[in-house]
Amino acid sequence: MLDDRRGNRPEERGSAAVVRELGLLPDRSRGAEEGRRDDRGRVRAVDVRFQHVQTRREGVRPRVEVGATPAIAGGCAHAVHPPHGPSTGASDPPLSAPANSGCALVRARPNISLRGRGACRLSRLVEIPDVDPVRPDGGAGSRPGGRSAGALLSLLLWLVPALAIGAGKSAAADSWDGISRSGILRYANDAEGGAPYIYHPPGDADRLVGFEVDLAEAIAQRLGLKARFVQNNWDMLLPALRQGGSFDVVIAGIEATPENRSKAALSRPYFAFAQQLVVRASDAGIGSLDALRGRRIGVLSATGSHRLLEKRGGFEIRVYQDNVNYFRDLEAGRIDAVLTETPIARVNLAGNDKLRRAGAPFEPAFYAAAVRPGDAVLLARLDGAIEALLRDGSLERIYRKYDLWDAGQSALAAWKPGGETTAERHSALREWGTYLPILLRASVTTVWVTCAGMAVAVVLGLGLALARLYGPAPARWMAIVYIEVFRGTPLLLQIYFLYFGLAQQFGLRLTAGFAAVISLGLNYAATEAENYRAGIQGVPKGQLEAALALGMKRRLALRRILLPQALRISLPSVTNDFIAMFKDSSIVSVIALVELTKEYQIRAIDTGDYVGLGLLTAGIYFAMSYAASLGARALERRLQHDRR
């Protein structure tokens, strides 16, 4: 209800006409007492109170001004100011609009509010077309409020995005102001990155060290700020930076490449590096990439090493999520070489006589800090701080502390701005012919890992259920312990234990595919055992007792009488787990098995198109899951003997 918040008694003359012009509908609970209904049962007018209303109806377009700040809408620019002081009713001077202006004026006291359902507060001038309730097309004869509601909706649809865009631009432009006021520079990195970038020193798990930690603190000190570390997964640093809010800058080995420049604004370089090929010391015949054609090479996900191998082609690429485990797999013989960056190679080869460098470093490049696009002030401050640290020798002192200063760092002083290129942004939906086959090839890994893992889970789970229900006491207890342990521990931990732990402690080197299938199978077997137990217990006990009374042995009764019925009962739950395993199989990417989700992540990081690639990936997952669901329904129909 329109109401004068000052409590003055309003003048109600003409209120019904104005309500029809504004398209306001009253609360139906009060319609019978305060309004009247049309032939369709709608309340056309109610007791709507406002301070002072005067309007002209002769073919004009009325507007309403509420509040002291008028706005211009719909081409009507006649500002009307509310009267000062309390209203005196009819004695207030009438309002008028210029001749042929196409406007009628409706004046109301400031701070008028709309109460009831959908209550809001109006503080802008809104122009509403004058309509005659005859036609439904908005001219003479339209329903009251039809076009006025459209005008209001159009205004809101215009204002909301404009305010949002303006707020976003303001936030981006003022990021340095907020940083300087808080006195804190929030830098993001991934603590799992390892030495020499960022790591926990031995014996002090609560402290972080590394050359990028020292660099961030030196930059913050140079800017008169205090550095604060923010943890974020390395693969998602740049996408998280664009979203904004949690950190201000990324100092985490971001390569100054055209692909990264298309996603963020990069500072001047702070470290020079190159690519280094690492092989086993016993492989004396390998001295370059050309000698590894068709062989397995480990790389870090979404790095220059990964893009270099893809561009050259002819290699079996194994993608890792950290810069430690591919060296372990190289020592264990699971891969034939590692292509990595010189700082990583330097740390992991120190004191390790099992590995060696294969050839000299090649493909030189730089690391740079990253900020959000548009943060020009912050970027200029970072450039100035890095330049000052380079000139006064602070960078050299930091890098010598971690044994990283070499002749290649002279390229930092020789670097000149300009000439940087930005990669073209790609759209997976427009280029679906390129990306869909890549995703489909990765989905093959998802399918065979899931099917093989589920086969292990179904067979092992049935054995566990039978052992728990009908086995001797030791077997029952072993089944219970197995189920509780595998249900109560994370699948990721189990994968790490089987793949890395067994190789490290017992020398049992499982392949990535075999470890993935066994891990999924063992984990899901615990769940399937409970599904089968519920199905067996869902069969009436009298059926087993009747079979035994007829002379059947327990094993035969279980196989011919009990289990067929139990399997039909358990089939929906088993199918649900099968579909869930399609999605859970994405976790096997931690052991360098590139399945559908990992391929999506790699391509999305490279292209920056998370939406288009996400839709393609989701479509493939849906197709696989729906096919599994249809197969399960067909199996249910085939097992359903009672067709009544």
C-alpha positions in Angstrom: 0.0 0.0 0.0 1.3 3.5 -0.8 1.5 5.2 2.6 2.8 8.5 3.9 5.5 7.4 6.4 5.1 10.7 8.2 1.7 9.7 9.5 -0.3 12.6 7.9 -3.8 11.9 7.0 -3.8 11.5 3.2 -6.2 12.8 0.7 -7.8 9.8 -0.9 -9.6 11.6 -3.8 -8.6 10.0 -7.1 -6.7 7.1 -5.6 -8.4 4.4 -7.5 -7.6 6.0 -10.8 -3.9 6.4 -10.0 -3.7 2.7 -8.8 -5.1 1.7 -12.2 -2.5 3.9 -13.9 0.3 2.4 -11.8 -0.9 -1.2 -12.4 -0.8 -1.9 -8.6 -2.8 -4.9 -7.4 -3.9 -5.1 -3.8 -3.7 -7.9 -1.4 -6.6 -10.3 -2.2 -7.3 -10.8 1.5 -8.5 -7.2 1.7 -10.1 -7.0 -1.7 -13.6 -7.8 -0.6 -13.8 -5.1 2.1 -11.7 -2.3 0.4 -12.1 -2.8 -3.3 -14.3 -4.0 -6.0 -13.8 -6.8 -8.5 -14.2 -6.8 -12.3 -15.9 -9.4 -14.3 -12.9 -11.7 -14.0 -12.7 -11.4 -10.2 -9.7 -9.2 -10.0 -9.6 -6.3 -7.5 -9.5 -3.2 -9.6 -9.1 -0.5 -6.9 -8.5 -0.5 -3.1 -7.9 2.0 -0.4 -4.5 3.3 -1.5 -3.3 6.2 0.6 -0.9 8.9 -0.4 -0.3 12.4 0.5 -1.3 14.5 -2.5 -2.2 13.4 -6.0 -3.2 15.5 -9.0 -3.2 14.1 -12.5 -4.4 14.9 -16.0 -6.1 12.2 -17.9 -6.7 13.6 -21.3 -4.6 11.3 -23.4 -1.4 12.0 -21.5 1.3 9.7 -20.2 1.5 10.0 -16.4 4.6 9.6 -14.3 5.2 9.3 -10.6 8.0 11.0 -8.7 8.8 9.5 -5.3 11.7 11.0 -3.4 13.6 14.2 -3.8 15.9 13.0 -6.7 14.0 12.8 -10.0 15.2 10.5 -12.8 14.5 10.8 -16.5 12.7 7.8 -18.1 11.0 7.2 -21.4 11.9 10.6 -22.9 10.0 12.6 -20.2 12.3 15.2 -18.7 9.9 17.3 -16.6 11.2 17.1 -13.0 8.6 17.6 -10.3 9.7 18.3 -6.8 7.6 17.5 -3.8 6.2 20.3 -1.7 8.2 21.4 1.3 6.6 20.8 4.7 3.4 19.1 5.5 0.6 19.0 2.9 -2.4 21.1 3.3 -4.6 19.0 1.2 -6.5 20.7 -1.6 -4.8 24.0 -1.0 -1.6 22.9 -2.5 -1.0 24.5 -5.9 -1.8 22.2 -8.7 1.0 20.8 -10.9 1.1 21.2 -14.6 3.1 20.0 -17.5 4.1 21.9 -20.6 1.6 21.9 -23.3 1.9 18.9 -25.7 4.6 17.4 -23.5 2.9 14.0 -23.4 3.2 13.9 -19.6 0.9 14.1 -16.6 2.3 14.8 -13.2 1.6 12.8 -10.1 3.1 14.3 -7.0 3.7 12.5 -3.8 5.5 13.3 -0.6 9.1 12.0 -0.2 9.8 8.7 1.5 6.6 7.1 0.3 6.9 3.3 0.5 5.1 0.4 -1.1 4.1 -2.1 1.5 2.7 -5.6 1.4 3.7 -8.4 -1.0 6.7 -7.5 -3.0 7.3 -4.4 -0.9 10.1 -2.1 -2.1 11.1 1.5 -1.8 10.9 3.8 -4.7 13.4 6.6 -5.0 13.3 7.3 -8.8 11.0 9.0 -11.2 9.1 6.4 -13.3 7.1 7.2 -16.4 4.0 5.1 -16.9 1.9 5.1 -20.1 -1.7 6.2 -19.8 -4.0 3.4 -20.9 -7.7 3.0 -21.4 -9.0 -0.4 -20.1 -10.6 -1.5 -23.4 -8.0 -3.1 -25.7 -5.4 -5.7 -24.6 -2.7 -4.4 -26.9 -1.7 -1.5 -24.8 -3.6 1.2 -26.6 -7.2 2.1 -25.9 -8.5 -1.0 -24.3 -5.5 -2.6 -22.6 -5.7 -4.1 -19.2 -4.8 -1.6 -16.4 -1.1 -1.7 -15.6 -0.1 -3.9 -18.5 2.3 -1.5 -20.2 3.1 0.2 -17.0 4.4 -3.0 -15.5 6.4 -3.5 -18.7 7.9 0.0 -18.3 8.9 -0.8 -14.7 10.4 -4.1 -15.7 12.4 -2.6 -18.5 13.7 0.1 -16.2 14.8 -2.5 -13.6 16.4 -4.7 -16.3 18.4 -1.7 -17.4 19.4 -0.5 -14.0 20.5 -3.8 -12.4 23.2 -4.8 -15.1 24.4 -1.2 -15.3 24.9 -1.0 -11.5 26.6 -4.4 -11.5 29.0 -3.5 -14.3 29.7 -0.1 -12.7 30.4 -1.8 -9.4 32.7 -4.3 -11.1 34.7 -1.6 -12.9 34.9 0.4 -9.7 36.2 -2.6 -7.8 38.8 -3.4 -10.4 39.9 0.2 -10.6 40.2 0.7 -6.9 42.0 -2.5 -6.0 45.2 -0.7 -5.1 43.3 1.8 -3.0 41.9 -1.1 -1.0 45.3 -2.8 -0.6 46.9 0.4 0.5 44.2 1.1 3.1 44.4 -2.5 4.5 48.2 -2.5 4.5 48.2 -6.2 3.3 49.2 -7.6 0.0 47.4 -11.0 -0.4 49.4 -13.2 -2.7 48.3 -16.7 -3.9 50.4 -19.8 -4.3 50.0 -23.5 -3.9 51.9 -25.0 -0.9 51.9 -28.3 -2.6 54.2 -26.8 -5.3 57.3 -27.9 -3.4 60.9 -26.7 -3.3 62.3 -24.3 -4.4 59.1 -22.3 -4.9 57.1 -22.8 -1.7 57.4 -25.6 0.9 57.5 -26.5 4.6 61.0 -26.8 5.9 61.9 -30.1 7.6 61.0 -30.0 11.3 58.8 -27.0 11.0 55.4 -27.9 9.4 53.8 -24.5 10.4 56.2 -22.3 8.4 56.4 -21.7 4.7 59.7 -21.0 2.9 60.9 -20.8 -0.7 62.2 -18.2 -3.1 58.7 -17.1 -4.1 57.7 -16.7 -0.4 60.8 -14.5 0.1 60.0 -12.6 -3.1 56.4 -11.8 -2.1 57.6 -10.5 1.3 60.3 -8.4 -0.3 57.8 -6.9 -2.8 55.3 -6.2 0.0 58.0 -4.5 2.1 59.1 -2.4 -0.9 55.4 -1.2 -1.3 55.1 -0.5 2.4 52.7 -3.5 3.0 52.7 -6.8 4.8 52.5 -10.0 2.7 49.8 -12.6 3.4 49.8 -16.0 1.8 46.5 -17.4 0.3 46.4 -21.1 -0.6 44.9 -22.1 -3.9 45.3 -25.0 -6.2 47.9 -24.2 -8.8 45.9 -25.3 -11.8 43.1 -22.9 -10.8 45.2 -19.8 -9.8 44.4 -17.7 -12.8 40.7 -18.5 -13.0 40.4 -17.8 -9.3 42.2 -14.5 -9.8 39.7 -13.3 -12.5 36.8 -14.0 -10.1 38.5 -11.7 -7.5 37.9 -11.3 -3.8 40.2 -13.8 -2.1 43.7 -12.5 -3.2 45.2 -9.6 -5.1 48.2 -11.1 -6.9 49.6 -14.5 -8.0 53.3 -15.1 -7.4 53.5 -18.8 -8.2 55.7 -19.6 -11.2 53.3 -18.2 -13.7 54.9 -18.4 -17.1 55.0 -15.2 -19.2 53.3 -16.9 -22.2 50.7 -15.6 -24.7 48.2 -18.1 -23.2 48.6 -16.6 -19.7 48.5 -13.1 -20.9 45.1 -13.7 -22.3 43.8 -14.6 -18.8 45.6 -12.0 -16.6 47.8 -8.9 -16.6 51.4 -10.0 -16.1 54.2 -8.0 -14.5 57.7 -7.6 -15.7 59.6 -10.9 -15.2 61.1 -11.8 -11.8 62.8 -15.1 -12.7 64.4 -16.6 -15.9 64.2 -20.3 -16.5 64.4 -22.9 -19.3 63.2 -26.4 -20.0 65.3 -29.4 -18.8 65.0 -33.0 -19.8 65.7 -35.5 -17.0 66.2 -39.3 -17.5 67.5 -42.2 -15.4 71.2 -42.3 -15.0 71.3 -45.8 -16.5 69.8 -44.6 -19.8 73.0 -43.4 -21.3 71.8 -43.2 -24.8 69.2 -40.5 -24.3 70.4 -37.0 -24.8 67.4 -35.1 -26.3 63.7 -35.2 -26.9 64.2 -36.7 -30.4 65.5 -39.9 -28.7 62.3 -40.3 -26.8 59.8 -40.5 -29.7 56.9 -42.8 -28.8 58.0 -43.1 -25.2 56.4 -42.0 -21.9 57.4 -38.5 -20.7 56.0 -36.9 -17.5 55.1 -33.2 -17.4 53.4 -30.9 -15.0 49.8 -30.0 -15.9 49.2 -26.7 -17.8 52.8 -25.7 -18.1 55.1 -24.8 -20.9 56.5 -28.3 -20.8 53.1 -29.8 -21.5 52.3 -27.4 -24.3 55.8 -28.0 -25.9 55.3 -31.8 -26.0 51.8 -31.4 -27.4 53.0 -29.0 -30.1 55.9 -31.3 -31.2 53.8 -34.5 -31.0 54.9 -38.1 -31.1 55.2 -38.6 -27.3 53.1 -40.5 -24.8 52.5 -37.7 -22.3 51.8 -38.4 -18.7 50.3 -35.4 -16.9 51.1 -34.9 -13.2 49.6 -32.4 -10.7 52.8 -31.8 -8.7 56.5 -31.5 -9.4 57.6 -34.4 -7.1 55.7 -37.5 -8.1 56.9 -37.7 -11.7 60.5 -38.0 -10.5 59.4 -40.9 -8.3 57.7 -42.6 -11.2 60.8 -42.0 -13.3 62.9 -43.8 -10.7 60.4 -46.6 -10.5 60.5 -47.1 -14.3 56.8 -46.1 -14.9 57.9 -43.4 -17.3 61.0 -42.9 -19.4 61.8 -39.2 -18.9 60.6 -36.0 -17.2 60.4 -32.6 -19.0 60.4 -29.9 -16.4 61.7 -26.4 -15.6 65.3 -25.7 -14.5 64.5 -24.7 -10.8 62.6 -28.0 -10.3 65.3 -30.1 -12.0 68.0 -28.4 -9.9 66.3 -29.3 -6.6 65.3 -32.8 -7.4 68.6 -33.8 -8.9 70.7 -32.5 -6.0 72.2 -35.6 -4.3 70.2 -38.0 -6.5 72.5 -40.4 -8.4 69.6 -42.3 -9.9 68.7 -39.5 -12.3 70.6 -37.1 -14.6 70.1 -34.2 -17.0 69.8 -35.2 -20.6 71.3 -32.3 -22.6 71.5 -28.6 -21.9 68.5 -26.5 -21.0 66.4 -25.2 -23.9 63.4 -23.0 -24.6 64.2 -20.1 -22.2 61.3 -18.2 -20.6 60.3 -16.0 -17.6 58.1 -16.2 -14.5 55.9 -13.1 -13.9 53.4 -12.0 -11.2 49.7 -11.9 -12.3 47.0 -9.5 -11.4 43.4 -9.0 -12.6 43.0 -7.4 -16.0 42.4 -3.7 -15.5 44.5 -3.4 -12.3 46.8 -1.0 -13.9 47.8 0.8 -10.8 48.7 -2.4 -8.9 50.5 -3.7 -11.9 52.6 -0.6 -12.2 53.5 -0.8 -8.5 54.5 -4.4 -8.8 56.7 -3.6 -11.8 58.4 -0.8 -9.9 59.0 -3.0 -6.9 60.5 -5.9 -9.0 62.7 -3.4 -10.9 64.0 -1.9 -7.6 64.7 -5.4 -6.1 66.6 -6.3 -9.3 68.7 -3.1 -9.3 69.7 -3.2 -5.6 70.7 -6.8 -5.6 67.8 -8.1 -3.5 66.7 -10.6 -6.1 70.2 -12.1 -6.4 70.4 -12.5 -2.7 67.1 -14.3 -2.5 68.0 -16.6 -5.4 71.5 -17.4 -4.1 69.9 -18.4 -0.8 68.1 -21.2 -2.6 71.0 -21.9 -5.1 69.0 -20.6 -8.1 71.2 -17.7 -9.3 72.9 -18.5 -12.5 74.0 -16.9 -15.8 70.5 -17.1 -17.2 69.2 -14.5 -14.7 71.1 -11.9 -16.7 68.1 -11.9 -19.0 66.1 -10.1 -16.3 68.2 -7.0 -16.6 68.2 -7.2 -20.4 64.4 -7.5 -20.6 62.5 -4.6 -22.2 58.7 -4.1 -22.2 56.9 -4.4 -25.5 56.6 -7.1 -28.1 54.6 -9.4 -25.9 51.8 -11.3 -27.7 48.5 -12.5 -26.4 47.0 -15.8 -27.4 43.7 -15.8 -29.2 40.7 -16.8 -27.1 39.0 -20.0 -28.2 35.4 -21.0 -28.0 34.8 -24.8 -27.6 31.3 -24.5 -28.9 32.3 -22.8 -32.1 35.3 -25.1 -32.5 33.5 -28.2 -31.3 35.0 -30.2 -34.1 38.4 -29.7 -32.6 37.7 -30.2 -28.9 35.0 -32.9 -29.0 37.3 -35.6 -30.4 39.9 -34.8 -27.7 37.3 -35.2 -25.0 35.9 -38.3 -26.5 39.4 -39.9 -26.5 39.7 -39.1 -22.9 36.3 -40.5 -22.1 37.5 -43.9 -23.4 39.8 -44.0 -20.3 36.9 -43.1 -18.1 34.7 -45.9 -19.5 37.2 -48.7 -19.2 38.4 -47.7 -15.8 34.8 -47.5 -14.5 33.7 -50.7 -16.1 36.7 -52.7 -14.9 36.5 -51.1 -11.4 32.8 -51.9 -11.1 33.4 -55.5 -12.1 35.9 -55.9 -9.3 33.5 -54.2 -6.9 30.5 -56.4 -7.8 32.3 -59.7 -7.4 34.2 -58.7 -4.3 31.2 -57.1 -2.7 29.1 -60.2 -3.2 31.8 -62.3 -1.5 32.0 -59.9 1.4 28.2 -59.9 1.9 28.0 -63.7 1.9 31.0 -63.9 4.3 29.4 -61.4 6.7 26.0 -63.2 6.7 26.9 -66.9 6.4 30.6 -67.3 7.0 32.4 -68.5 10.1 33.1 -66.0 12.9 36.7 -65.0 11.6 35.3 -64.4 8.1 32.5 -62.3 9.4 34.8 -60.1 11.4 37.2 -59.7 8.5 34.4 -58.7 6.2 33.1 -56.2 8.8 36.6 -54.7 9.2 37.1 -54.5 5.5 33.8 -52.7 4.9 34.3 -50.2 7.7 37.9 -49.4 6.7 37.3 -48.9 3.0 34.0 -47.0 3.6 35.6 -44.8 6.3 38.7 -43.7 4.5 39.0 -41.4 1.4 39.4 -42.9 -2.0 42.2 -40.5 -2.8 44.2 -41.8 0.2 43.7 -45.4 -1.0 44.9 -44.5 -4.5 48.0 -42.9 -3.1 48.7 -45.9 -0.8 48.3 -48.4 -3.6 50.2 -46.5 -6.3 53.0 -44.8 -4.3 53.1 -46.5 -1.0 53.4 -50.1 -2.2 56.1 -49.1 -4.6 58.1 -47.2 -2.0 57.8 -49.7 0.9 57.5 -53.1 -0.9 58.8 -52.4 -4.4 55.4 -53.3 -5.9 55.2 -51.1 -8.9 51.6 -51.0 -10.2 50.8 -49.3 -13.5 48.6 -46.2 -13.3 45.7 -48.0 -15.0 45.9 -51.1 -12.9 46.2 -49.1 -9.7 43.1 -47.0 -10.7 41.0 -50.1 -11.4 42.0 -51.8 -8.2 41.5 -48.7 -6.0 38.0 -48.0 -7.4 37.1 -51.7 -7.1 38.3 -52.1 -3.5 36.6 -48.9 -2.4 33.2 -49.6 -4.1 33.2 -53.3 -3.0 32.5 -52.1 0.6 29.4 -50.3 -0.6 28.3 -53.1 -2.9 28.6 -55.6 0.0 26.1 -53.5 2.0 23.8 -53.3 -1.0 23.8 -57.1 -1.4 23.3 -57.6 2.3 20.3 -55.4 2.3 18.9 -57.3 -0.8 19.5 -60.8 0.9 17.8 -59.7 4.1 14.9 -58.3 2.0 14.0 -61.8 0.9 11.6 -63.4 3.3 13.3 -65.9 5.6 10.6 -68.5 4.9 12.0 -69.0 1.4 15.4 -70.2 2.6 13.7 -72.3 5.3 11.4 -73.9 2.8 14.3 -74.7 0.4 16.2 -76.3 3.3 13.1 -78.3 4.3 12.8 -79.7 0.8 16.3 -81.1 1.1 18.4 -78.4 -0.6 21.8 -77.7 0.7 22.4 -74.2 1.9 24.8 -73.4 -1.0 22.3 -74.6 -3.6 19.5 -72.7 -1.9 21.5 -69.6 -1.8 22.4 -69.9 -5.5 19.0 -71.0 -6.8 16.5 -69.4 -4.4 17.9 -66.5 -2.4 20.5 -64.7 -4.6 18.4 -64.3 -7.7 15.7 -62.4 -5.7 18.3 -60.5 -3.7 20.1 -59.3 -6.9 16.8 -58.0 -8.3 16.3 -56.1 -5.0 19.9 -54.7 -5.0 20.0 -53.8 -8.7 18.8 -50.2 -8.5 21.4 -49.4 -5.8 24.2 -51.1 -7.7 23.2 -49.2 -10.9 23.3 -45.9 -8.9 26.8 -46.8 -7.7 27.9 -47.6 -11.3 26.8 -44.2 -12.5 28.5 -42.5 -9.5 31.7 -44.3 -10.3 31.8 -42.7 -13.8 32.1 -39.4 -11.9 34.4 -40.6 -9.1 36.8 -42.0 -11.7 38.0 -38.4 -12.2 40.1 -38.7 -9.1 42.5 -41.2 -10.7 44.1 -38.2 -12.5 46.3 -37.8 -9.5 48.4 -40.8 -10.7 48.9 -39.3 -14.2 45.9 -41.1 -15.8 44.2 -38.5 -18.0 40.5 -39.2 -18.1 37.6 -37.0 -19.1 37.6 -34.5 -16.3 41.4 -34.0 -16.3 41.3 -33.5 -20.1 38.6 -30.9 -19.6 40.7 -29.1 -16.9 43.8 -29.1 -19.1 41.9 -27.7 -22.2 40.0 -25.2 -20.1 43.1 -23.8 -18.6 44.7 -23.5 -22.0 41.8 -21.9 -23.7 40.1 -20.1 -20.9 36.7 -21.4 -22.0 35.3 -23.2 -19.0 31.7 -22.9 -20.1 31.9 -24.3 -23.6 34.2 -27.1 -22.7 32.2 -27.7 -19.5 29.0 -28.2 -21.6 30.7 -30.6 -23.9 32.1 -32.6 -21.0 28.8 -32.6 -19.2 27.1 -33.9 -22.3 29.6 -36.8 -22.6 29.1 -37.7 -18.9 25.4 -37.6 -19.3 25.5 -39.8 -22.4 27.6 -42.4 -20.5 25.4 -42.3 -17.4 22.2 -42.5 -19.4 23.4 -45.5 -21.4 24.3 -47.2 -18.1 20.8 -46.4 -16.8 19.1 -47.8 -19.9 21.2 -51.0 -19.6 20.2 -51.4 -16.0 16.5 -50.9 -16.8 16.7 -53.6 -19.5 18.4 -55.9 -17.1 15.6 -55.3 -14.5 13.0 -56.1 -17.1 14.8 -59.3 -18.0 15.1 -60.4 -14.4 11.5 -59.5 -13.6 9.7 -62.9 -13.9 6.4 -61.7 -12.4 5.0 -59.5 -15.2 1.6 -58.9 -13.7 
